[in-house]
Amino acid sequence: MIDTAPYQQCECRRRASGKLHSLCGSELSLEENGKKVTLNLRSGEEAKAVVLDGCVFADSEMRCDAVYLFKGNNRKVAALVELKGASGIARAFEQLAYTKNRRKEYQELKEKLDEAGPGRLREMAFIVTNGMLSKPERERLENLYNIRVKEVLKSEAARKVPDLREYF
């Protein structure tokens, strides 16, 4: 079982009121301003989506939107996610890097996931946007902020919602 204590209230799950956190579309999907991403599980896998922005991180320091904590088949993945409009892609790199490298709460969640069972923990970062990013610009931003983004996912109303499971 994936332990998110003391941040269980930030998991995407139904509350007693029947409502989800505003960033959660369902227990394993996130959405904000038309940008959506999901995680579909296979047999023997477990995951939690945890809202970071405005829940785990209630301060004004930089942070990204959420993290997926995944384990299954001797693999563990902590996948940071930033949902961003076309004009904010560069800022998304900065937010992901800051969360990964400087937020102790994220480190705590990552350590708990690492203790949750066998397998090596992998960290990933994703940007979900309706914008475009050239390969040279992506490389420039990755080098500037010292973070590798696994994928910049396209999210638009007319397209299928991106599934992070394809990248794990």
Residue, then its C-alpha position, 0 to 999 in steps of 0.5 A: m500500500i502507498d502511504t501518503a501520511p500526513y497528506q492523505q487529505c490531498e489524495c484524489r479520492r472522494r470525500a465524505s461530501g462526495k466531492l474531489h479536490s478541484l484539480c482531480g477529475s477522478e481518483l487517477s485523473l487531473e484537470e485544470n483549465g482544459k488540460k487533462v491527464t490520467l493514469n490507467l492501471r493494469s492488474g497488480e498495480e497501485a497508484k495515487a494522485v496527490v494534489l501538491d499545489g494548494c494542498v500539500f503545499a499551502d505556502s507561496e513558494m514555487r511548486c507544481d500541480a501534482v504527483y502520481l505515486f505508482k507501484g507495480n511489477n517491481r517498479k515504483v514511479a514518482a511522476l510530477v505533473e504540471l498542467k500549463g497553458a501554452s504561454g507558461i511552458a517555460r515556467a512549468f520547467e522551473q516549477l517542476a525543478y523546484t518541486k523536485n529539488r527543493r520541496k521537502e514534502y515531495q521528498e517525504l512522499k517519494e521516500k514513503l513510496d520507496e519504502a512501499g515495496p521492492g524495485r527501484l524508484r524512478e522519478m519522472a516529470f511531465i508537462v501537460t499543455n495545449g502549446m507547442l515546444s520545439k526540441p531545441e527549446r525543450e533542451r534549453l529549458e531542461n539544461l537551464y533548470n537542470i531537470r529532464v522532462k519525460e514528456v510534454l503531453k498535448s491536451e486538447a478537447a478534441r484529443k484523447v486524454p494522455d495516459l501516463r501509464e504509457y511512459f512508466 
